[in-house]
Amino acid sequence: MRGRDDDSGEFLGPSRSQLRREALDVLALAEKLATLSDAQLERLPIPESLLPHIVETRRITAHVARKRQTAFLAKQMRREDDEALDAIRDALDAGGEAAKRETARMHRAESLRERLLDGGDAALGELLDEYPNADRQQLRQLVRNALDERTKDKPPRAFRELYRAVLALLGDGERDEHDQSA
C-alpha cells in the first residue's frame, strides 16, 4: 500500500489528484507568464533561473512546440519554492482584487471631497466623527481654499490637495481597522 503509514493506515502525503491540480495551477501560471510583455515581467518577483525559460517560451510560435516548452517552463517553476510562486501570483493579482479595493477607495475619497465642498461644516463634522484622528484645521482650510478657487476660476490646487488629504485619511482609517481586526 503505497503512500500509507504502516502503523496507522493514514495517507502520508497529498493525493495524486491534489498533486495533479497543483501541477495544472503551475502550468496555468506558466502560460500566463509567457503572454506577458517585458515591462510586465520586470514588475514581477520572478527568480532569475526562470527568466531564460520564459523568454524561450515566448520566442516559440509553433503551437505544439510552444505547448511543450510551456510544460517545460511549468516543470522548472515546480522546482521553485512555494513562496516564490505565491509571490508571483500575488503580484499578478495586484491587477485584480487589490486594484479594485484601491479604485473603490479613490472613488470614496472623491465623493467625500464633493460632500465636503457641497455640505460645508455639517459634512466636515460627519467626516471628523468617522475619522477622529483627522486634522480639522487643515481640512477646513483646504475646503475654504478649494471653494475660493472655484469661485475665482483659479487652477484647482487646493481641490487636489483636499483629495490627497481625504485619500490619506481613508488609507489611515483602513489600516486602523485592519490593525484592530488582527
C-alpha positions in Angstrom: 0.0 0.0 0.0 1.9 2.9 -1.4 1.6 6.3 0.4 0.2 5.0 3.7 1.6 4.8 7.1 2.0 1.1 8.1 1.0 1.7 11.7 -2.0 4.0 11.4 -3.1 3.5 7.8 -3.2 7.2 7.2 -2.1 8.7 3.9 1.4 10.2 4.2 1.1 12.9 1.6 -1.2 14.6 -0.8 -3.3 12.5 -3.1 -2.4 12.1 -6.8 -5.4 14.2 -7.7 -4.2 17.0 -5.4 -0.7 16.8 -6.9 -2.2 17.0 -10.4 -4.3 20.0 -9.5 -1.3 21.8 -8.2 0.7 21.0 -11.3 -2.1 22.3 -13.5 -2.2 25.5 -11.5 1.5 26.0 -12.1 1.0 25.2 -15.8 -1.7 27.9 -16.0 0.7 30.3 -14.3 3.4 29.5 -16.8 1.0 30.1 -19.7 0.1 33.5 -18.2 3.8 34.4 -17.7 4.5 33.5 -21.3 2.0 36.0 -22.5 3.3 39.0 -20.5 5.4 41.8 -22.0 8.9 42.6 -20.9 7.7 45.6 -18.9 5.1 43.4 -17.1 7.7 40.7 -16.4 10.1 43.2 -14.9 7.5 44.2 -12.3 7.1 40.7 -11.1 9.3 39.0 -8.5 10.4 36.2 -10.9 13.5 34.2 -9.9 16.5 34.7 -12.2 16.6 31.0 -13.0 13.1 31.1 -14.7 13.7 34.2 -16.9 15.5 32.4 -19.7 12.8 29.7 -19.8 10.1 32.4 -20.0 11.9 34.2 -22.8 12.4 30.9 -24.7 8.7 30.1 -24.3 7.7 33.5 -25.7 10.1 33.1 -28.6 8.5 29.8 -29.9 5.4 30.3 -32.1 4.6 26.8 -33.3 1.6 25.5 -31.4 2.9 22.1 -30.4 6.4 23.3 -29.7 5.1 26.2 -27.6 2.9 23.8 -25.6 5.9 21.5 -25.0 8.0 24.5 -23.9 5.3 25.8 -21.6 5.1 22.4 -20.0 8.9 22.5 -19.5 8.6 26.0 -18.0 6.0 24.7 -15.6 8.3 21.9 -14.6 11.1 24.4 -13.9 8.6 26.5 -11.9 7.6 23.5 -9.8 11.2 23.2 -8.7 11.0 26.7 -7.1 9.7 27.0 -3.6 6.0 27.7 -3.0 6.8 31.2 -1.6 8.3 32.3 -4.9 5.3 31.1 -6.8 2.9 32.7 -4.3 4.7 36.0 -4.6 4.3 35.8 -8.4 0.6 35.0 -8.1 0.1 37.9 -5.6 1.9 40.3 -7.9 -0.2 39.2 -10.9 -3.3 39.5 -8.7 -2.5 43.2 -8.0 -4.4 43.9 -11.1 -7.3 42.0 -9.6 -8.7 42.4 -6.1 -6.2 44.9 -4.7 -6.7 47.2 -7.7 -10.5 47.0 -7.2 -10.1 48.0 -3.5 -7.8 50.9 -4.4 -10.2 52.1 -7.0 -13.1 51.9 -4.6 -11.0 53.9 -2.0 -10.3 56.6 -4.6 -14.0 56.9 -5.6 -14.9 57.2 -1.9 -12.3 59.9 -1.5 -13.8 61.8 -4.5 -17.3 61.6 -3.1 -16.2 62.7 0.4 -14.4 65.7 -1.2 -17.5 66.6 -3.1 -19.6 66.3 0.1 -17.2 68.5 1.9 -17.3 71.1 -0.7 -21.1 71.0 -1.1 -22.1 70.3 2.5 -19.9 72.7 4.4 -19.5 72.3 8.2 -22.1 69.5 8.5 -20.2 67.3 6.1 -16.9 68.2 7.8 -18.4 67.2 11.2 -19.6 63.9 9.8 -16.1 63.2 8.4 -14.5 64.1 11.7 -16.9 61.8 13.6 -16.0 58.9 11.3 -12.2 59.8 11.4 -11.4 61.4 14.7 -7.7 61.5 14.0 -8.2 63.9 11.1 -6.7 67.4 11.2 -9.8 69.6 11.5 -7.9 72.8 10.8 -6.2 71.5 7.7 -9.4 70.1 6.2 -11.3 73.3 6.9 -8.6 75.4 5.3 -8.4 73.1 2.2 -12.2 73.2 1.8 -12.2 77.0 2.1 -9.3 77.4 -0.4 -11.0 74.9 -2.9 -14.3 76.8 -2.7 -12.4 80.1 -3.3 -10.6 78.6 -6.3 -14.0 77.5 -7.8 -15.5 81.0 -7.5 -12.4 82.7 -8.9 -11.8 80.2 -11.7 -8.3 79.5 -10.4 -6.3 76.3 -11.0 -7.6 73.5 -8.7 -4.5 73.3 -6.5 -6.4 73.2 -3.1 -9.0 71.0 -4.7 -6.3 68.4 -5.4 -4.7 68.8 -2.0 -8.1 68.2 -0.4 -8.5 65.0 -2.4 -5.0 63.8 -1.3 -5.7 64.6 2.3 -9.0 62.7 2.2 -7.4 59.8 0.4 -4.6 59.6 3.0 -7.2 59.8 5.7 -9.1 56.8 4.2 -5.8 54.9 3.9 -5.1 55.6 7.6 -8.6 54.5 8.6 -8.3 51.3 6.6 -5.0 50.5 8.3 -6.5 51.2 11.7 -9.5 48.9 11.0 -7.1 46.2 9.8 -4.9 46.6 12.9 -8.0 46.3 15.2 -9.3 43.2 13.4 -5.9 41.4 13.5 
